[in-house]
Amino acid sequence: MLENNADNVKIVFKNMPLQFHKMADPAHRAALAAGEQGKFWEFHDKLFAAKKLSNELIDATAAELALDITKFKADMDSPKIRMMINKDLSDAKKAGVTGTPTVFINGRKLQQRSLQGFQKLIDEELTKKK
């Protein structure tokens, strides 16, 4: 989908750590802290590929990605990272998001989660733009 729409699509990832999942908040903070060192997507992908999230996995992933561990730990607990997550949670609430993943294209909630569904909504939005 991205390859077919490279000139028209930008992905914006928002955080929404679910309260009932005890490792969601630390995982989100860890990925954002890794992002401070340019490794958000690598960290994100490794966490999503894991069968079970844990503090040990977070630490091992940071080491595997050769992050500056002292900076990583400080960033995980920084007010900046916490504010980013709180802003995303607030935005999600305002948009009526109740679960993850939720996808919006130009503010329209995607209902049909297939490549065809994505493309149809992208095409509709591009048509409006013209």
N, C-alpha and C positions, 0 to 999 in steps of 0.2 A: 504494500500500500504506500509506504514512504517512497520507494523507488519510482512508482508511477506518478507521484505527486510532489516530487522534490522541490519544485519551484513554488508550491502553494501550501504546503503543510509544515507546521512547526509543532513539535510535541512539547507540551508543558506538563510536567509531573508535579502533582500536589500530594502532600502528606496527609494521611488520615489514619493515624494509629488507633486501632479499635480498642476501646477500653477493656473489653473482656479478655483480650489477649495480653498476658503479662509481659511478653517480650516485644510487643509491637512498638512501644515508645522507645525502648533502648535501641531497637533495630533502626527505626527512623532517624533517631539522633545520630547513630553511628554512620549511616549512609550520608547524612548531611555533613558530618564531621569529615568523612573521607572526601566529600566534595570540596571541602576547603583546601584539599591537597590535589584537586583535579581528578579524583577517583570515584566520583559518585556512582556512575553507571556500572563500573566494574564491581564495586562493593554491593550495590543493589542487586546485580545479577547473581552474585555468589550467595547472598542471603536468600533470594527467591528460589535458588536451586537446592538449598539445604532441606533435608527432611525435617529437621527440628532446630528451631532457633534457641540459642543459649548465649550467655555472656562469654563462655569459652569460645564459641564459634565466632563471635564478634571480634574477640582479641586475636584469634588465629587468622581471621580474614585480614585484619589490619596488618598483621605481621607479613602475611603472604603477599600483600600488595605493597610491601616495603614503605608503609606510611611512617612518618615521624610519630612514634607512639605517644610521646609526651604531649605534643600538639594535638594529636587525635583525641586523647583523653580529656584535655582541657576544652577542646571544641565541643566534645559530646555534652559537657556540662555547662557550656557557655550560655549566657542570656540570649545571645544572637540566635543560636540554634533553636532554643526554646521558643523565642518569638516567631521564628519562621514557621514552626509547627503550629503554634497557636493561631497564626494568621491563616494558615491553610485550613485548619479546623473551622475557623470562623467563616471563611469563604465557602467551605463545603456546606455548612449549616444554612447559610444564606441561599445557596443554590439548590437546597433540598436534597442533598446527597445523604443517603442513609446507609450505604454500604460500599464496599470496594470489590472490584474496580468499577468505577463509573466513568464514562467517556462523554465528553462534550465536544461538539464541532461548531465553532463560532457561537457558543452559548446554547446550542441545541443538544439536548440529551440524546445520545445514540440508543436506539431501541433494538435494532437488528444487528447483533454482534457476529457478523460474518464479513469476509472481505468485500462481498457485494454490498452489504449494508453500510460499511464504512464508505465505500466509493460512491454509493447513491447519495448519501448525505453530503459528502464533499462536493459532488457535482451540483447538487441543489444549491449549496452555498456559493459555489463559484458562479453559477448562473445568476444568482441574485446580485452578485458583485458587478456583473457586466451591465 
